[in-house]
Amino acid sequence: MIDHSLPSEAISLMMGDRYRTHGDPAETLTRIAGLWQSFLSTPITAADVAKMMTLVKIARSRANYDRDHFVDAISYLLLAESLDR
C-alpha cells in the first residue's frame, strides 16, 4: 500500500534539517550542474542533476530497503519538477 506520509516527510527534510546542513537545494543543484558540466564537457542543468540524483537513489534501493532512499528520491523529483517549470 502507498505510504502517503513519504512526500510530506521528503519536503519536511528537504526544507528543514537538510536545508540547514546542505543549504538551498536549487543553489546546490546549480553548483553541482556547473561542476558536472565542466567535468563532462556537456550542458547539464540543475533539473538534470536532480533527475540523475533520483536515479542514484533508485540504484541504491536495489541493494536493500532503506526508507531514506525513497524519501530522497521523492525530494529530488520534487526539485526536478520545480526547476523544470
C-alpha positions in Angstrom: 0.0 0.0 0.0 1.2 3.5 -0.7 2.6 5.4 2.3 1.1 8.9 2.0 3.5 10.3 4.5 6.5 9.9 2.2 6.0 13.2 0.2 5.5 15.3 3.4 8.5 13.7 5.0 10.6 14.4 2.0 9.5 18.1 1.9 10.0 18.4 5.6 13.5 17.1 5.5 14.5 19.0 2.3 13.2 22.3 3.7 14.2 21.6 7.3 17.3 19.7 8.5 18.9 19.2 5.1 18.3 22.9 4.2 20.2 23.8 7.3 23.1 21.4 6.7 23.2 21.5 2.8 21.9 24.9 2.0 19.3 25.9 -0.6 18.6 22.9 -2.8 18.3 24.8 -6.0 21.6 26.6 -5.4 23.3 23.3 -4.6 21.9 21.6 -7.7 23.0 24.5 -9.8 26.5 24.3 -8.3 26.7 20.6 -9.0 25.4 21.1 -12.6 28.3 23.5 -13.2 30.8 21.0 -11.9 29.4 18.1 -13.8 29.2 20.3 -17.0 32.9 21.1 -16.7 33.9 17.6 -16.0 31.7 16.1 -18.8 32.1 18.9 -21.3 28.4 18.8 -22.0 25.5 21.1 -21.0 23.8 20.0 -17.7 21.1 21.8 -15.8 20.2 21.8 -12.2 17.0 19.9 -13.1 19.2 17.3 -14.9 21.2 16.9 -11.7 18.0 16.4 -9.6 16.8 13.7 -12.1 20.1 11.9 -12.1 20.3 12.0 -8.3 16.9 10.4 -8.3 18.4 7.6 -10.4 21.3 7.3 -7.8 18.7 6.8 -5.1 16.8 4.2 -7.2 20.1 2.3 -7.8 20.9 2.3 -4.1 17.5 1.0 -3.3 18.3 -2.2 -5.3 20.9 -3.2 -2.7 18.5 -3.2 0.3 15.4 -1.5 1.6 16.1 1.8 3.3 13.2 4.3 3.6 15.7 7.1 3.2 16.4 6.1 -0.4 12.8 6.7 -1.3 12.4 9.9 0.7 15.5 11.3 -1.0 14.3 10.2 -4.5 10.9 11.9 -3.9 12.8 15.1 -2.8 14.9 15.1 -5.9 11.8 14.5 -8.2 10.0 17.4 -6.5 13.1 19.6 -7.0 13.4 18.5 -10.7 9.7 19.4 -11.3 10.2 22.7 -9.7 13.3 23.5 -11.7 11.8 22.4 -15.0 8.8 24.7 -14.5 
